[in-house]
Amino acid sequence: MNSRTWSQIFSDVIGLPVETIDTKELGALGCAITASVASGLYADLPEAARHMVRVKERMEPDPQKKVAYDRKYALFVQASQALDGLWKTF
């Protein structure tokens, strides 16, 4: 994720730390990691990732925000269920 704000929101919503990595080309890094395993440079993907990925930043979840997001999600589910019968008429 390129946005620190969205990374923090993601961390808050799932209630787990989120780490971003120091790369501009995530897809290319994934290809390089895979190629390094396929070519035998590393034994497996976890080993390759340990050598090739650098953590840029770690966001810790805010427990109070998780509670707020959980409430909002519960309200969304309630509203969705209330409207469920409406969509079946089309």
C-alpha positions in Angstrom: 0.0 0.0 0.0 1.3 3.4 -0.9 -0.9 5.3 1.6 0.1 5.3 5.3 -3.4 6.3 6.2 -5.0 3.2 4.4 -2.3 1.0 5.9 -3.3 2.3 9.4 -7.0 1.9 8.7 -6.4 -1.7 7.6 -4.4 -2.4 10.8 -7.2 -0.9 12.9 -9.9 -2.9 11.1 -8.3 -6.3 11.4 -6.7 -5.6 14.8 -3.3 -6.7 13.7 0.0 -5.0 12.9 0.5 -4.1 9.2 4.0 -3.8 7.7 4.7 -2.0 4.5 7.8 -2.8 2.5 10.5 -0.6 1.0 9.8 -1.0 -2.7 8.3 0.9 -5.5 7.6 -2.1 -7.8 5.8 -4.7 -5.7 5.0 -6.9 -8.6 8.6 -6.9 -9.9 9.8 -7.8 -6.4 7.4 -10.7 -6.3 8.6 -11.9 -9.6 12.2 -11.7 -8.5 11.5 -13.6 -5.3 9.7 -16.3 -7.2 12.5 -16.5 -9.8 15.1 -16.7 -7.0 13.4 -19.8 -5.7 12.8 -21.3 -9.1 16.5 -20.9 -10.0 17.6 -22.5 -6.8 19.1 -19.4 -5.3 16.9 -19.9 -2.2 15.1 -23.0 -1.0 11.7 -21.6 -0.6 9.6 -18.4 -0.7 9.9 -17.5 3.0 13.7 -17.8 2.8 13.8 -15.6 -0.3 11.5 -13.0 1.2 13.7 -12.8 4.3 16.6 -12.0 2.2 14.9 -9.7 -0.4 12.2 -7.8 1.5 12.9 -4.8 3.7 10.2 -3.6 6.1 9.7 0.2 5.6 7.1 0.8 8.4 5.0 -1.0 10.9 1.5 0.2 11.9 0.1 -1.0 15.2 -3.7 -1.3 15.5 -5.5 1.2 17.7 -7.9 -0.9 19.8 -10.4 2.0 20.2 -10.6 2.5 16.4 -11.2 -1.3 16.0 -14.2 -1.0 18.3 -15.5 1.9 16.2 -15.0 0.0 12.9 -16.6 -3.1 14.4 -19.7 -1.1 15.3 -19.9 0.5 11.8 -19.6 -2.9 10.2 -22.4 -4.3 12.4 -24.6 -1.4 11.3 -23.7 -2.1 7.7 -24.6 -5.8 8.1 -27.9 -4.8 9.8 -28.8 -2.4 7.0 -27.8 -4.9 4.3 -30.0 -7.6 5.9 -32.9 -5.1 6.2 -32.7 -4.3 2.5 -32.2 -7.9 1.4 -35.8 -8.6 0.6 -36.0 -5.4 -1.5 -33.3 -6.6 -3.9 -35.1 -9.9 -4.5 -38.1 -8.1 -6.1 -36.0 -7.1 -9.1 
